[in-house]
Amino acid sequence: MLTILRGFTVLLILLVIFITVPIIEIVLFTQVSDIFGWWLTVTLILLTTFVGASIVHSQGILTLLLVQQRLLQGELPAEQIIKGILLAGAGVLLLMPGFMTDSMGMILLLPWSRVWLTNQIIRRVKIAGLQNNFNSDPFKKDDRGKSNGNDTFEGEYERKNDVQDRLN
């Protein structure tokens, strides 16, 4: 019953968002176009889209490089993965036409806001348990000489003739 209520609540929240965001954007479009004119309003929207997309691209590449570096060091790159997801969210918001979504996307592009949101997410999600298993050695024996229980390995092999190996 609780799961159904949670699903209904999420559906209701999404419905409210999909109705209110376009209404707010239309109101903002009309107010800005009344002040600056129609052409400048459209130009501002296109400019924020292109600038935001280029920033998301460069920041995304940097985040991917940091993820790769952490993986090579044998660490779980949880922080970088969360920042990458936030960058993807910023990219989606910047590609949507509108001043409110562009503002939200630009806020997500700011490094301090991404750090703050990442810390909030990490506090709420238990990632520490995953980090302990990420570096574990499946062949390591415990204090009593027993292995971790991963004694069975599947694989394929091919027997090669020593004479054939010398000829190749």
C-alpha positions as semicolon CSV with decimal commas, in nm:
position;residue;x (nm);y (nm);z (nm)
1;M;0,000;0,000;0,000
2;L;0,285;0,234;0,087
3;T;0,450;0,166;-0,249
4;I;0,131;0,257;-0,433
5;L;0,105;0,583;-0,239
6;R;0,468;0,669;-0,316
7;G;0,413;0,595;-0,684
8;F;0,100;0,809;-0,687
9;T;0,285;1,091;-0,509
10;V;0,569;1,083;-0,763
11;L;0,317;1,080;-1,048
12;L;0,132;1,375;-0,897
13;I;0,457;1,573;-0,852
14;L;0,559;1,504;-1,213
15;L;0,215;1,608;-1,336
16;V;0,236;1,937;-1,144
17;I;0,587;2,001;-1,283
18;F;0,482;1,928;-1,643
19;I;0,189;2,166;-1,610
20;T;0,345;2,453;-1,415
21;V;0,687;2,476;-1,584
22;P;0,548;2,552;-1,934
23;I;0,304;2,805;-1,786
24;I;0,585;2,983;-1,601
25;E;0,803;2,977;-1,914
26;I;0,525;3,127;-2,129
27;V;0,470;3,405;-1,875
28;L;0,845;3,476;-1,864
29;F;0,865;3,476;-2,246
30;T;0,588;3,731;-2,275
31;Q;0,730;3,957;-2,003
32;V;1,085;3,949;-2,142
33;S;0,964;4,001;-2,499
34;D;0,757;4,300;-2,384
35;I;1,072;4,453;-2,234
36;F;1,339;4,359;-2,491
37;G;1,141;4,268;-2,799
38;W;1,072;3,937;-2,969
39;W;1,403;3,904;-3,161
40;L;1,625;3,973;-2,860
41;T;1,424;3,728;-2,648
42;V;1,471;3,447;-2,901
43;T;1,840;3,541;-2,939
44;L;1,890;3,521;-2,561
45;I;1,730;3,177;-2,548
46;L;1,947;3,049;-2,835
47;L;2,261;3,205;-2,686
48;T;2,209;3,043;-2,348
49;T;2,147;2,709;-2,519
50;F;2,474;2,720;-2,717
51;V;2,686;2,857;-2,433
52;G;2,540;2,608;-2,188
53;A;2,589;2,316;-2,426
54;S;2,957;2,404;-2,478
55;I;3,014;2,436;-2,102
56;V;2,837;2,104;-2,036
57;H;3,053;1,942;-2,305
58;S;3,382;2,064;-2,160
59;Q;3,283;1,991;-1,800
60;G;3,153;1,648;-1,901
61;I;3,485;1,554;-2,062
62;L;3,671;1,668;-1,750
63;T;3,438;1,462;-1,530
64;L;3,487;1,153;-1,748
65;L;3,865;1,191;-1,721
66;L;3,837;1,215;-1,342
67;V;3,618;0,901;-1,334
68;Q;3,875;0,715;-1,541
69;Q;4,160;0,833;-1,316
70;R;3,978;0,720;-1,000
71;L;3,901;0,381;-1,155
72;L;4,267;0,332;-1,249
73;Q;4,359;0,407;-0,887
74;G;4,120;0,133;-0,774
75;E;3,872;0,373;-0,616
76;L;3,499;0,404;-0,664
77;P;3,434;0,737;-0,843
78;A;3,096;0,796;-0,677
79;E;3,144;1,172;-0,644
80;Q;3,242;1,210;-1,009
81;I;2,951;0,994;-1,124
82;I;2,705;1,208;-0,930
83;K;2,861;1,524;-1,073
84;G;2,829;1,372;-1,421
85;I;2,460;1,306;-1,364
86;L;2,414;1,665;-1,244
87;L;2,594;1,789;-1,558
88;A;2,362;1,579;-1,774
89;G;2,066;1,733;-1,590
90;A;2,210;2,079;-1,653
91;G;2,244;1,993;-2,022
92;V;1,881;1,884;-2,045
93;L;1,764;2,200;-1,868
94;L;1,973;2,421;-2,097
95;L;1,842;2,253;-2,411
96;M;1,483;2,317;-2,306
97;P;1,375;2,659;-2,431
98;G;1,294;2,897;-2,151
99;F;1,443;3,137;-1,901
100;M;1,357;2,943;-1,587
101;T;1,501;2,613;-1,713
102;D;1,810;2,795;-1,845
103;S;1,860;2,959;-1,506
104;M;1,829;2,625;-1,329
105;G;2,073;2,467;-1,576
106;M;2,324;2,749;-1,529
107;I;2,301;2,708;-1,151
108;L;2,381;2,338;-1,193
109;L;2,684;2,433;-1,403
110;L;2,836;2,638;-1,123
111;P;3,105;2,432;-0,947
112;W;3,000;2,527;-0,593
113;S;2,638;2,426;-0,652
114;R;2,743;2,089;-0,798
115;V;2,971;2,029;-0,499
116;W;2,693;2,118;-0,256
117;L;2,435;1,898;-0,432
118;T;2,685;1,611;-0,461
119;N;2,755;1,627;-0,088
120;Q;2,381;1,629;-0,014
121;I;2,326;1,323;-0,233
122;I;2,622;1,135;-0,086
123;R;2,493;1,201;0,266
124;R;2,157;1,051;0,176
125;V;2,289;0,749;-0,013
126;K;2,507;0,492;0,155
127;I;2,806;0,465;-0,078
128;A;3,061;0,371;0,188
129;G;2,953;0,006;0,179
130;L;3,023;-0,013;-0,192
131;Q;3,369;0,138;-0,156
132;N;3,479;-0,137;0,084
133;N;3,397;-0,413;-0,167
134;F;3,538;-0,231;-0,468
135;N;3,901;-0,284;-0,367
136;S;3,856;-0,631;-0,217
137;D;4,074;-0,911;-0,349
138;P;3,867;-1,219;-0,441
139;F;4,174;-1,443;-0,388
140;K;4,265;-1,305;-0,046
141;K;4,251;-1,548;0,244
142;D;4,122;-1,452;0,587
143;D;4,311;-1,500;0,915
144;R;4,213;-1,869;0,932
145;G;4,346;-1,943;0,582
146;K;4,003;-1,961;0,421
147;S;3,923;-1,776;0,104
148;N;3,634;-1,534;0,053
149;G;3,419;-1,816;-0,085
150;N;3,498;-1,739;-0,446
151;D;3,679;-2,066;-0,518
152;T;3,492;-2,153;-0,836
153;F;3,599;-1,986;-1,157
154;E;3,442;-2,035;-1,496
155;G;3,632;-2,003;-1,818
156;E;3,747;-2,164;-2,137
157;Y;4,088;-2,286;-2,235
158;E;4,252;-2,418;-2,542
159;R;4,538;-2,664;-2,537
160;K;4,809;-2,573;-2,788
161;N;5,080;-2,798;-2,909
162;D;5,431;-2,683;-2,810
163;V;5,562;-2,758;-3,161
164;Q;5,292;-2,542;-3,314
165;D;5,382;-2,254;-3,079
166;R;5,749;-2,269;-3,183
167;L;5,659;-2,255;-3,551
168;N;5,436;-1,947;-3,509
